[in-house]
Amino acid sequence: MYSKEEKLSLLSEMIQFAKADKKFKEQEYNFILVIASQLKITKEEVDTLIEEGGEKKNLQPESQRILQFHRLVLLMNIDQETSQLEIHKIKEIGLHMGLRLEAIDTVLEKMNEYPNKIIPPKELISIFTRFYN
């Protein structure tokens, strides 16, 4: 389970990613609020993160980093527009998380095969398992 600091860090990372294209859209904000709710973080805390940012915490174990990467993929596709800037940024974040580039690239390629580019969690886990074994 995540500590409060880790939860705020996850959300802060999602907010920064959503802002990467200089357009923080309502759908992205609403998606972040849904994740925040699941993590028991209030709207007010999210709004503070939007204004002030948050401290970055590295997630352990790797399964938590993969889950966060999946959240970022979902966030990237929430508006049905994927820019090259977003692709570059999500790769950068994934590499910074310690994820393998081959797995990241495969996820980004495979997402296009699914409706609304929503890659199922089982498929995502399968991809990462393939590249880590």
C-alpha positions as CSV (number, residue, x, y, z in Angstrom):
1,M,0.0,0.0,0.0
2,Y,1.1,3.5,-0.6
3,S,2.1,6.1,2.0
4,K,0.4,9.5,1.9
5,E,3.6,11.0,0.4
6,E,3.7,8.3,-2.3
7,K,0.1,8.9,-3.2
8,L,0.7,12.7,-3.5
9,S,3.8,12.0,-5.6
10,L,1.8,9.7,-8.0
11,L,-0.8,12.4,-8.5
12,S,1.8,15.1,-8.9
13,E,3.5,13.1,-11.6
14,M,0.1,12.6,-13.4
15,I,-0.6,16.3,-13.1
16,Q,2.8,17.3,-14.5
17,F,2.3,14.8,-17.4
18,A,-1.1,16.2,-18.2
19,K,0.4,19.6,-18.3
20,A,3.2,18.5,-20.6
21,D,1.4,19.6,-23.8
22,K,0.5,23.0,-22.1
23,K,-3.2,22.0,-22.2
24,F,-4.5,20.7,-18.9
25,K,-7.9,19.5,-20.1
26,E,-11.0,18.9,-18.1
27,Q,-11.1,15.2,-18.9
28,E,-7.5,14.9,-17.6
29,Y,-8.4,16.7,-14.4
30,N,-11.5,14.5,-13.9
31,F,-9.5,11.4,-14.5
32,I,-6.9,12.5,-11.9
33,L,-9.7,13.2,-9.5
34,V,-11.0,9.6,-9.9
35,I,-7.5,8.2,-9.2
36,A,-7.2,10.6,-6.2
37,S,-10.5,9.4,-4.9
38,Q,-9.4,5.7,-5.2
39,L,-6.2,6.7,-3.3
40,K,-8.3,8.6,-0.6
41,I,-6.9,12.0,-1.6
42,T,-9.2,14.9,-1.6
43,K,-10.0,17.3,-4.4
44,E,-8.5,20.1,-2.3
45,E,-5.3,18.2,-2.1
46,V,-5.3,17.6,-5.8
47,D,-5.9,21.3,-6.4
48,T,-3.0,22.2,-4.2
49,L,-0.7,19.8,-6.2
50,I,-1.8,21.5,-9.4
51,E,-0.9,24.9,-8.0
52,E,2.2,24.0,-6.0
53,G,3.5,20.7,-7.3
54,G,4.6,17.9,-5.1
55,E,7.7,16.0,-4.0
56,K,8.8,13.1,-6.2
57,K,9.0,9.7,-4.5
58,N,10.4,6.6,-6.2
59,L,8.0,3.7,-6.0
60,Q,8.9,0.3,-4.9
61,P,8.3,-2.5,-5.8
62,E,8.4,-2.5,-9.6
63,S,4.7,-3.6,-9.8
64,Q,3.8,-0.2,-8.4
65,R,5.8,1.6,-11.1
66,I,4.2,-0.5,-13.8
67,L,0.7,0.4,-12.3
68,Q,1.7,4.1,-12.4
69,F,2.9,3.8,-16.0
70,H,-0.5,2.2,-16.9
71,R,-2.3,5.2,-15.2
72,L,-0.2,7.6,-17.3
73,V,-1.0,5.7,-20.5
74,L,-4.7,5.9,-19.7
75,L,-4.3,9.6,-18.9
76,M,-2.5,10.2,-22.1
77,N,-5.4,8.7,-24.1
78,I,-8.3,10.2,-22.1
79,D,-8.8,13.0,-24.6
80,Q,-8.3,10.7,-27.7
81,E,-5.3,12.9,-28.8
82,T,-1.8,11.6,-28.5
83,S,0.9,14.1,-29.4
84,Q,4.6,13.3,-30.1
85,L,5.4,15.4,-27.1
86,E,3.3,13.1,-24.9
87,I,4.9,10.0,-26.4
88,H,8.3,11.5,-25.7
89,K,7.4,12.5,-22.2
90,I,5.8,9.2,-21.2
91,K,8.9,7.3,-22.5
92,E,11.1,9.6,-20.4
93,I,9.0,9.1,-17.3
94,G,9.0,5.3,-17.9
95,L,12.7,5.2,-18.2
96,H,13.1,7.3,-15.1
97,M,10.9,4.8,-13.3
98,G,13.4,2.1,-14.3
99,L,11.2,0.4,-16.8
100,R,12.7,-1.2,-19.9
101,L,12.4,0.8,-23.1
102,E,11.4,-2.3,-25.1
103,A,8.4,-2.8,-22.8
104,I,7.5,0.9,-22.9
105,D,7.6,0.9,-26.7
106,T,5.6,-2.3,-27.0
107,V,2.9,-0.9,-24.7
108,L,2.7,2.3,-26.7
109,E,2.4,0.3,-29.9
110,K,-0.1,-2.2,-28.6
111,M,-2.4,0.4,-27.1
112,N,-3.4,1.3,-30.7
113,E,-4.9,-2.1,-31.2
114,Y,-7.6,-1.5,-28.5
115,P,-10.8,0.7,-28.5
116,N,-10.0,4.2,-27.2
117,K,-6.4,3.0,-26.9
118,I,-7.2,1.5,-23.5
119,I,-4.8,-1.4,-23.1
120,P,-6.2,-4.0,-20.7
121,P,-4.2,-4.5,-17.4
122,K,-3.6,-8.2,-18.2
123,E,-2.0,-7.3,-21.6
124,L,0.2,-4.6,-19.9
125,I,1.4,-7.1,-17.3
126,S,2.0,-9.7,-20.0
127,I,4.2,-7.2,-21.9
128,F,6.3,-6.3,-18.9
129,T,6.6,-9.9,-17.9
130,R,7.9,-10.8,-21.3
131,F,10.6,-8.2,-21.2
132,Y,11.7,-8.9,-17.6
133,N,12.0,-12.7,-17.9
